[in-house]
Amino acid sequence: MNKIQRAVLFATEKHKTQLRKGTNIPYIVHPIGVMEILMHAGASNYAIVAGILHDTLEDTDTTYEELRKAFGKRIADIVHACSETDKSQPWERRKIAALDALSKCRDKDVLAVIFADKTHNLQSIHRDWIEQDGEIWHRFKAGEYQQMWYYGEICEIAKKKAKTADPKIRSILFEYWWEYDKFCKHRVDIMTNFGRMCAGIDREDWEPWYDEDLLGLTPWERLAGIKEYRKKQSGK
């Protein structure tokens, strides 16, 4: 049995009682999805195995030493680098620390796993958002605004790193970027004519929607921002 197969069995056992947040989907679907993204991009075996195991330190009783003995120091180190070490901290503080670490990270295997993880998370959120008409944000510790801010900041980091990244890593960065952009544009598309009329936004004023200053805001917050933008432009 090779290391990838052993990692799948290990993760399946560790996550066996867990479900994806707010769903009846077995948690192991997520690590397998991350594995598929990494394989498709041609990531290293270290990254692929670590991708399967990436949530074991953070969300199960697995220890670093257990991972090191079972899969080696390199893979244990990658998983550790992809994990939040203190989940007792407030959500905002944890995410700011994670964004800072991601921005400074130069390890291509760690970057591959983190961006594959976030890509699969976004894909899952987007799918559930469509199926549940946007009624998904209650399942998270932070709401829609905070979640979209967080994923938007990750996208900005992906854009910066894509300029100098290894081609295999760049493909994962681009996949995340594309997934985030698709989700944001879809959220725009579902805004109804009624919603635009309520906010006083005409079709020709729609371009500011994509202004960087409005990145990460909810649709209604973006509409409010556009109204403010129009006031400044008109000098009122």
VEXDORO-53573 format. One record per residue (C-alpha): residue number from 1; residue in three letters; x, y, z. Coordinates in Angstrom, 3 decimals, padded with zeros to 6 digits, always signed. Example, Ala and Ser with C-alpha at 12.3 -4.5 7.8 and 13.67 -1.06 7.14 Angstrom:
// VEXDORO-53573
<r pos="1" code="ala" u="+012.300" v="-004.500" w="+007.800"/>
<r pos="2" code="ser" u="+013.670" v="-001.060" w="+007.140"/>
//
This chain:
// VEXDORO-53573
<r pos="1" code="met" u="+000.000" v="+000.000" w="+000.000"/>
<r pos="2" code="asn" u="+001.506" v="+003.341" w="-001.004"/>
<r pos="3" code="lys" u="+001.600" v="+006.460" w="+001.156"/>
<r pos="4" code="ile" u="-001.370" v="+008.149" w="-000.567"/>
<r pos="5" code="gln" u="-003.572" v="+005.113" w="+000.068"/>
<r pos="6" code="arg" u="-002.414" v="+004.957" w="+003.680"/>
<r pos="7" code="ala" u="-003.171" v="+008.664" w="+004.089"/>
<r pos="8" code="val" u="-006.722" v="+008.170" w="+002.774"/>
<r pos="9" code="leu" u="-007.318" v="+005.340" w="+005.250"/>
<r pos="10" code="phe" u="-005.766" v="+007.356" w="+008.083"/>
<r pos="11" code="ala" u="-007.860" v="+010.467" w="+007.349"/>
<r pos="12" code="thr" u="-011.022" v="+008.392" w="+006.892"/>
<r pos="13" code="glu" u="-010.566" v="+006.870" w="+010.325"/>
<r pos="14" code="lys" u="-009.734" v="+010.190" w="+011.986"/>
<r pos="15" code="his" u="-012.693" v="+012.040" w="+010.435"/>
<r pos="16" code="lys" u="-015.149" v="+009.126" w="+010.584"/>
<r pos="17" code="thr" u="-017.569" v="+010.792" w="+013.038"/>
<r pos="18" code="gln" u="-017.433" v="+014.215" w="+011.382"/>
<r pos="19" code="leu" u="-019.673" v="+015.855" w="+008.793"/>
<r pos="20" code="arg" u="-019.078" v="+018.885" w="+006.606"/>
<r pos="21" code="lys" u="-020.325" v="+021.981" w="+008.415"/>
<r pos="22" code="gly" u="-024.115" v="+022.302" w="+008.223"/>
<r pos="23" code="thr" u="-024.537" v="+019.255" w="+005.965"/>
<r pos="24" code="asn" u="-024.920" v="+015.477" w="+006.063"/>
<r pos="25" code="ile" u="-021.834" v="+015.018" w="+003.889"/>
<r pos="26" code="pro" u="-019.063" v="+012.871" w="+005.461"/>
<r pos="27" code="tyr" u="-016.062" v="+015.066" w="+006.224"/>
<r pos="28" code="ile" u="-013.656" v="+012.845" w="+004.312"/>
<r pos="29" code="val" u="-015.172" v="+014.181" w="+001.062"/>
<r pos="30" code="his" u="-013.228" v="+017.404" w="+001.674"/>
<r pos="31" code="pro" u="-009.713" v="+015.926" w="+002.038"/>
<r pos="32" code="ile" u="-010.390" v="+013.761" w="-001.031"/>
<r pos="33" code="gly" u="-011.458" v="+016.864" w="-002.951"/>
<r pos="34" code="val" u="-008.248" v="+018.640" w="-001.929"/>
<r pos="35" code="met" u="-006.260" v="+015.588" w="-003.031"/>
<r pos="36" code="glu" u="-007.913" v="+015.678" w="-006.469"/>
<r pos="37" code="ile" u="-007.085" v="+019.352" w="-006.963"/>
<r pos="38" code="leu" u="-003.450" v="+018.705" w="-006.050"/>
<r pos="39" code="met" u="-003.190" v="+015.662" w="-008.291"/>
<r pos="40" code="his" u="-004.723" v="+017.527" w="-011.230"/>
<r pos="41" code="ala" u="-002.162" v="+020.316" w="-010.793"/>
<r pos="42" code="gly" u="+000.741" v="+017.865" w="-010.705"/>
<r pos="43" code="ala" u="+001.726" v="+018.743" w="-007.119"/>
<r pos="44" code="ser" u="+004.406" v="+016.735" w="-005.326"/>
<r pos="45" code="asn" u="+003.580" v="+013.527" w="-003.465"/>
<r pos="46" code="tyr" u="+004.453" v="+015.362" w="-000.255"/>
<r pos="47" code="ala" u="+001.751" v="+017.933" w="-000.993"/>
<r pos="48" code="ile" u="-000.799" v="+015.313" w="-002.059"/>
<r pos="49" code="val" u="-000.372" v="+013.231" w="+001.097"/>
<r pos="50" code="ala" u="-000.356" v="+016.357" w="+003.292"/>
<r pos="51" code="gly" u="-003.483" v="+017.561" w="+001.487"/>
<r pos="52" code="ile" u="-005.322" v="+014.402" w="+002.485"/>
<r pos="53" code="leu" u="-004.155" v="+014.848" w="+006.072"/>
<r pos="54" code="his" u="-004.335" v="+018.641" w="+006.263"/>
<r pos="55" code="asp" u="-007.189" v="+018.840" w="+008.813"/>
<r pos="56" code="thr" u="-006.116" v="+015.981" w="+011.086"/>
<r pos="57" code="leu" u="-004.014" v="+018.115" w="+013.446"/>
<r pos="58" code="glu" u="-006.560" v="+020.925" w="+013.573"/>
<r pos="59" code="asp" u="-009.832" v="+019.000" w="+013.773"/>
<r pos="60" code="thr" u="-009.075" v="+015.575" w="+015.266"/>
<r pos="61" code="asp" u="-007.083" v="+014.106" w="+018.149"/>
<r pos="62" code="thr" u="-004.102" v="+013.440" w="+015.871"/>
<r pos="63" code="thr" u="-000.725" v="+014.643" w="+017.148"/>
<r pos="64" code="tyr" u="+002.285" v="+015.926" w="+015.240"/>
<r pos="65" code="glu" u="+004.348" v="+012.995" w="+016.510"/>
<r pos="66" code="glu" u="+001.717" v="+010.550" w="+015.280"/>
<r pos="67" code="leu" u="+001.880" v="+012.044" w="+011.801"/>
<r pos="68" code="arg" u="+005.685" v="+012.105" w="+011.832"/>
<r pos="69" code="lys" u="+005.906" v="+008.425" w="+012.719"/>
<r pos="70" code="ala" u="+003.281" v="+007.389" w="+010.176"/>
<r pos="71" code="phe" u="+004.218" v="+009.624" w="+007.230"/>
<r pos="72" code="gly" u="+007.578" v="+011.257" w="+007.937"/>
<r pos="73" code="lys" u="+008.764" v="+014.652" w="+009.157"/>
<r pos="74" code="arg" u="+008.295" v="+016.504" w="+005.868"/>
<r pos="75" code="ile" u="+004.596" v="+015.659" w="+005.600"/>
<r pos="76" code="ala" u="+004.015" v="+016.303" w="+009.313"/>
<r pos="77" code="asp" u="+005.651" v="+019.727" w="+008.919"/>
<r pos="78" code="ile" u="+003.441" v="+020.619" w="+005.935"/>
<r pos="79" code="val" u="+000.279" v="+019.627" w="+007.802"/>
<r pos="80" code="his" u="+001.412" v="+021.621" w="+010.826"/>
<r pos="81" code="ala" u="+002.074" v="+024.687" w="+008.650"/>
<r pos="82" code="cys" u="-001.462" v="+024.405" w="+007.240"/>
<r pos="83" code="ser" u="-003.095" v="+024.188" w="+010.690"/>
<r pos="84" code="glu" u="-004.357" v="+026.808" w="+013.115"/>
<r pos="85" code="thr" u="-002.521" v="+026.122" w="+016.352"/>
<r pos="86" code="asp" u="-004.866" v="+027.941" w="+018.756"/>
<r pos="87" code="lys" u="-008.567" v="+027.769" w="+017.897"/>
<r pos="88" code="ser" u="-009.499" v="+029.332" w="+021.240"/>
<r pos="89" code="gln" u="-008.668" v="+032.762" w="+019.801"/>
<r pos="90" code="pro" u="-011.437" v="+034.935" w="+018.271"/>
<r pos="91" code="trp" u="-012.226" v="+034.202" w="+014.618"/>
<r pos="92" code="glu" u="-010.899" v="+037.527" w="+013.332"/>
<r pos="93" code="arg" u="-007.589" v="+037.173" w="+015.164"/>
<r pos="94" code="arg" u="-007.088" v="+033.628" w="+013.892"/>
<r pos="95" code="lys" u="-007.806" v="+034.591" w="+010.299"/>
<r pos="96" code="ile" u="-005.553" v="+037.649" w="+010.362"/>
<r pos="97" code="ala" u="-002.724" v="+035.451" w="+011.686"/>
<r pos="98" code="ala" u="-003.442" v="+032.843" w="+008.988"/>
<r pos="99" code="leu" u="-003.414" v="+035.496" w="+006.247"/>
<r pos="100" code="asp" u="-000.129" v="+036.912" w="+007.538"/>
<r pos="101" code="ala" u="+001.463" v="+033.451" w="+007.576"/>
<r pos="102" code="leu" u="+000.140" v="+032.699" w="+004.079"/>
<r pos="103" code="ser" u="+001.471" v="+035.977" w="+002.727"/>
<r pos="104" code="lys" u="+004.963" v="+035.218" w="+004.094"/>
<r pos="105" code="cys" u="+004.999" v="+031.531" w="+003.138"/>
<r pos="106" code="arg" u="+007.593" v="+030.454" w="+000.538"/>
<r pos="107" code="asp" u="+007.186" v="+026.669" w="+000.814"/>
<r pos="108" code="lys" u="+005.581" v="+025.537" w="-002.447"/>
<r pos="109" code="asp" u="+004.100" v="+022.380" w="-000.926"/>
<r pos="110" code="val" u="+002.479" v="+024.316" w="+001.916"/>
<r pos="111" code="leu" u="+001.127" v="+026.876" w="-000.549"/>
<r pos="112" code="ala" u="-000.239" v="+024.125" w="-002.775"/>
<r pos="113" code="val" u="-002.113" v="+022.473" w="+000.101"/>
<r pos="114" code="ile" u="-003.510" v="+025.713" w="+001.531"/>
<r pos="115" code="phe" u="-004.792" v="+027.017" w="-001.792"/>
<r pos="116" code="ala" u="-006.202" v="+023.612" w="-002.783"/>
<r pos="117" code="asp" u="-007.993" v="+023.521" w="+000.586"/>
<r pos="118" code="lys" u="-009.441" v="+027.007" w="+000.140"/>
<r pos="119" code="thr" u="-010.438" v="+026.260" w="-003.443"/>
<r pos="120" code="his" u="-012.390" v="+023.177" w="-002.427"/>
<r pos="121" code="asn" u="-013.995" v="+025.105" w="+000.445"/>
<r pos="122" code="leu" u="-015.118" v="+027.816" w="-001.961"/>
<r pos="123" code="gln" u="-016.470" v="+025.245" w="-004.402"/>
<r pos="124" code="ser" u="-018.485" v="+023.654" w="-001.593"/>
<r pos="125" code="ile" u="-019.786" v="+026.992" w="-000.304"/>
<r pos="126" code="his" u="-020.743" v="+028.093" w="-003.813"/>
<r pos="127" code="arg" u="-022.600" v="+024.843" w="-004.514"/>
<r pos="128" code="asp" u="-024.474" v="+024.958" w="-001.209"/>
<r pos="129" code="trp" u="-025.199" v="+028.671" w="-001.668"/>
<r pos="130" code="ile" u="-026.908" v="+027.902" w="-004.994"/>
<r pos="131" code="glu" u="-028.858" v="+024.937" w="-003.624"/>
<r pos="132" code="gln" u="-030.003" v="+026.821" w="-000.506"/>
<r pos="133" code="asp" u="-030.664" v="+030.217" w="-002.097"/>
<r pos="134" code="gly" u="-027.888" v="+031.903" w="-000.153"/>
<r pos="135" code="glu" u="-029.079" v="+030.653" w="+003.242"/>
<r pos="136" code="ile" u="-025.787" v="+029.098" w="+004.311"/>
<r pos="137" code="trp" u="-023.902" v="+031.685" w="+006.288"/>
<r pos="138" code="his" u="-025.517" v="+030.831" w="+009.618"/>
<r pos="139" code="arg" u="-023.511" v="+027.592" w="+009.709"/>
<r pos="140" code="phe" u="-020.219" v="+029.480" w="+010.108"/>
<r pos="141" code="lys" u="-018.793" v="+031.199" w="+013.165"/>
<r pos="142" code="ala" u="-018.482" v="+034.351" w="+011.042"/>
<r pos="143" code="gly" u="-021.149" v="+035.611" w="+008.649"/>
<r pos="144" code="glu" u="-021.237" v="+036.446" w="+004.968"/>
<r pos="145" code="tyr" u="-019.327" v="+039.727" w="+005.199"/>
<r pos="146" code="gln" u="-016.484" v="+038.265" w="+007.241"/>
<r pos="147" code="gln" u="-016.273" v="+035.090" w="+005.173"/>
<r pos="148" code="met" u="-016.152" v="+036.958" w="+001.851"/>
<r pos="149" code="trp" u="-013.579" v="+039.368" w="+003.286"/>
<r pos="150" code="tyr" u="-011.399" v="+036.405" w="+004.298"/>
<r pos="151" code="tyr" u="-011.660" v="+034.626" w="+000.957"/>
<r pos="152" code="gly" u="-011.127" v="+037.944" w="-000.822"/>
<r pos="153" code="glu" u="-007.898" v="+038.555" w="+001.071"/>
<r pos="154" code="ile" u="-006.718" v="+035.063" w="+000.138"/>
<r pos="155" code="cys" u="-007.448" v="+035.930" w="-003.490"/>
<r pos="156" code="glu" u="-005.289" v="+039.054" w="-003.249"/>
<r pos="157" code="ile" u="-002.428" v="+036.941" w="-001.882"/>
<r pos="158" code="ala" u="-002.936" v="+034.443" w="-004.732"/>
<r pos="159" code="lys" u="-002.661" v="+037.257" w="-007.296"/>
<r pos="160" code="lys" u="+000.605" v="+038.480" w="-005.807"/>
<r pos="161" code="lys" u="+002.171" v="+035.040" w="-005.496"/>
<r pos="162" code="ala" u="+001.095" v="+034.005" w="-009.007"/>
<r pos="163" code="lys" u="+003.635" v="+036.450" w="-010.464"/>
<r pos="164" code="thr" u="+006.627" v="+034.451" w="-009.243"/>
<r pos="165" code="ala" u="+005.198" v="+031.028" w="-008.351"/>
<r pos="166" code="asp" u="+006.328" v="+027.690" w="-009.752"/>
<r pos="167" code="pro" u="+004.101" v="+026.814" w="-012.766"/>
<r pos="168" code="lys" u="+002.436" v="+023.914" w="-010.936"/>
<r pos="169" code="ile" u="+001.654" v="+026.090" w="-007.934"/>
<r pos="170" code="arg" u="+000.531" v="+028.906" w="-010.229"/>
<r pos="171" code="ser" u="-002.155" v="+026.654" w="-011.696"/>
<r pos="172" code="ile" u="-003.583" v="+026.095" w="-008.198"/>
<r pos="173" code="leu" u="-003.434" v="+029.831" w="-007.460"/>
<r pos="174" code="phe" u="-005.246" v="+030.555" w="-010.703"/>
<r pos="175" code="glu" u="-007.885" v="+027.925" w="-009.911"/>
<r pos="176" code="tyr" u="-008.559" v="+029.570" w="-006.563"/>
<r pos="177" code="trp" u="-008.634" v="+033.019" w="-008.163"/>
<r pos="178" code="trp" u="-011.070" v="+031.788" w="-010.838"/>
<r pos="179" code="glu" u="-013.297" v="+030.082" w="-008.255"/>
<r pos="180" code="tyr" u="-013.438" v="+033.195" w="-006.073"/>
<r pos="181" code="asp" u="-014.157" v="+035.463" w="-009.045"/>
<r pos="182" code="lys" u="-016.882" v="+033.112" w="-010.302"/>
<r pos="183" code="phe" u="-018.566" v="+033.074" w="-006.914"/>
<r pos="184" code="cys" u="-018.416" v="+036.871" w="-006.562"/>
<r pos="185" code="lys" u="-019.833" v="+037.426" w="-010.036"/>
<r pos="186" code="his" u="-022.584" v="+034.909" w="-009.425"/>
<r pos="187" code="arg" u="-023.527" v="+036.750" w="-006.242"/>
<r pos="188" code="val" u="-023.780" v="+039.902" w="-008.348"/>
<r pos="189" code="asp" u="-025.903" v="+038.178" w="-010.996"/>
<r pos="190" code="ile" u="-028.568" v="+037.112" w="-008.514"/>
<r pos="191" code="met" u="-029.243" v="+040.712" w="-007.475"/>
<r pos="192" code="thr" u="-032.739" v="+041.405" w="-008.804"/>
<r pos="193" code="asn" u="-034.031" v="+044.460" w="-010.644"/>
<r pos="194" code="phe" u="-036.165" v="+045.076" w="-007.581"/>
<r pos="195" code="gly" u="-033.062" v="+045.110" w="-005.404"/>
<r pos="196" code="arg" u="-031.294" v="+047.555" w="-007.713"/>
<r pos="197" code="met" u="-034.333" v="+049.831" w="-007.827"/>
<r pos="198" code="cys" u="-034.600" v="+049.784" w="-004.033"/>
<r pos="199" code="ala" u="-030.996" v="+050.879" w="-003.808"/>
<r pos="200" code="gly" u="-031.398" v="+053.481" w="-006.555"/>
<r pos="201" code="ile" u="-028.820" v="+051.831" w="-008.795"/>
<r pos="202" code="asp" u="-029.250" v="+052.049" w="-012.566"/>
<r pos="203" code="arg" u="-027.766" v="+049.589" w="-015.034"/>
<r pos="204" code="glu" u="-025.135" v="+052.084" w="-016.259"/>
<r pos="205" code="asp" u="-023.827" v="+052.496" w="-012.717"/>
<r pos="206" code="trp" u="-023.031" v="+048.814" w="-012.352"/>
<r pos="207" code="glu" u="-019.289" v="+048.977" w="-013.148"/>
<r pos="208" code="pro" u="-018.225" v="+050.291" w="-009.691"/>
<r pos="209" code="trp" u="-019.493" v="+046.981" w="-008.316"/>
<r pos="210" code="tyr" u="-016.092" v="+045.506" w="-009.107"/>
<r pos="211" code="asp" u="-014.099" v="+048.369" w="-007.571"/>
<r pos="212" code="glu" u="-011.329" v="+046.992" w="-005.308"/>
<r pos="213" code="asp" u="-012.548" v="+049.210" w="-002.459"/>
<r pos="214" code="leu" u="-015.747" v="+047.129" w="-002.358"/>
<r pos="215" code="leu" u="-013.980" v="+043.747" w="-002.324"/>
<r pos="216" code="gly" u="-015.423" v="+041.339" w="+000.230"/>
<r pos="217" code="leu" u="-018.613" v="+043.268" w="+000.942"/>
<r pos="218" code="thr" u="-022.063" v="+041.721" w="+000.859"/>
<r pos="219" code="pro" u="-024.288" v="+042.637" w="-002.128"/>
<r pos="220" code="trp" u="-026.269" v="+045.192" w="-000.115"/>
<r pos="221" code="glu" u="-023.121" v="+046.723" w="+001.348"/>
<r pos="222" code="arg" u="-021.718" v="+047.017" w="-002.162"/>
<r pos="223" code="leu" u="-024.884" v="+048.737" w="-003.320"/>
<r pos="224" code="ala" u="-024.576" v="+051.204" w="-000.464"/>
<r pos="225" code="gly" u="-020.946" v="+051.770" w="-001.423"/>
<r pos="226" code="ile" u="-021.917" v="+052.466" w="-005.036"/>
<r pos="227" code="lys" u="-024.532" v="+054.982" w="-003.907"/>
<r pos="228" code="glu" u="-021.861" v="+056.758" w="-001.867"/>
<r pos="229" code="tyr" u="-019.544" v="+056.636" w="-004.885"/>
<r pos="230" code="arg" u="-022.230" v="+058.270" w="-007.041"/>
<r pos="231" code="lys" u="-022.727" v="+061.045" w="-004.500"/>
<r pos="232" code="lys" u="-019.020" v="+061.850" w="-004.501"/>
<r pos="233" code="gln" u="-018.906" v="+061.803" w="-008.310"/>
<r pos="234" code="ser" u="-021.808" v="+064.215" w="-008.540"/>
<r pos="235" code="gly" u="-020.348" v="+066.483" w="-005.869"/>
<r pos="236" code="lys" u="-023.358" v="+066.188" w="-003.602"/>
//
